[in-house]
Each structure stands twice: as C-alpha cells, then as structure tokens.
Amino acid sequence: QVQLVESGGDLVQPGGSLRLSCAASGSAVGYSAVAWHRQAPGKARQLVASMTSGGATGYADSVEGRFTISRDNAKNMIYLQMNSLNSEDTAVYYCSLDRPRLGRNPQRYWGQGTQVTVSS
C-alpha cells in the first residue's frame, strides 16, 4: 500500500550540491516520521537525517551543517538538500517513512534507493 520512490541521484563534483526527492503514496508524510539513510559499498546502512511528524530534525554528525531534510505535505514529498559534497558522501540513498499503526509500533517503509556519486 505504501510506496516510496527516490529520485535526484547523480554524479557530482566535490564541493557540489544535490537535492534528492522522495515521492510517497499510501501514507501522508505530514503525519509520519520520515528519514534519509545511505549505504556505501561494504559498509552498514547509516541514518543521515530524520524528521518527526512534528517537524523536529536530527542529523548524523558527518552531515550536520551540510544536509537539510524537509517535506512538502501538500505534495506528499520528502527532500534531502545536500551541500558541500565530498567523496565520503558517495552511497545509495534511501528514504523511509514510519506509518502509524493502531495499538502497535509504526511500520517502516523503504524506497528502492538512488545512487549519489561524488567524484572529480
């Protein structure tokens, strides 16, 4: 029922910027906790940015000050603005949405991911 589709991944030079988008269907992002994660080859998946249903945000130390998570409730979209990119940011980026469930913990849904490559 819930589907997430990421877009915007690309090849970008060090120091460049990129904005990732995540289109959600089946659940309203305005009532959900949303997040962006990334996974580099040979490494564990890492939470990089999150936003609660109330709008509070959190960031991994490695991206704080460079990345910004946001959402557009009317369009049911989740965004990740990435600035000052470096080679350590190269990874597949995934968005997630936690759908509320009556009487139990929320169910987390994942997109398929979009590749971000930072290289000169």
Residue, then its C-alpha position, 0 to 999 in steps of 0.5 A: q500500500v505504501q510506496l516510496v520512490e527516490s529520485g535526484g541521484d547523480l554524479v557530482q563534483p566535490g564541493g557540489s550540491l544535490r537535492l534528492s526527492c522522495a515521492a510517497s503514496g499510501s501514507a501522508v508524510g505530514y503525519s509520519a516520521v520520515a528519514w534519509h539513510r545511505q549505504a556505501p559499498g561494504k559498509a552498514r546502512q547509516l541514518v543521515a537525517s530524520m524528521t518527526s511528524g512534528g517537524a523536529t530534525g536530527y542529523a548524523d554528525s558527518v552531515e550536520g551543517r551540510f544536509t537539510i531534510s524537509r517535506d512538502n505535505a501538500k505534495n506528499m514529498i520528502y527532500l534531502q538538500m545536500n551541500s558541500l559534497n565530498s567523496e565520503d558522501t558517495a552511497v545509495y540513498y534511501c528514504s523511509l517513512d514510519r506509518p502509524r499503526l493502531g495499538r502497535n509500533p509504526q511500520r517502516y517503509w523503504g524506497q528502492g534507493t538512488q545512487v549519489t556519486v561524488s567524484s572529480 
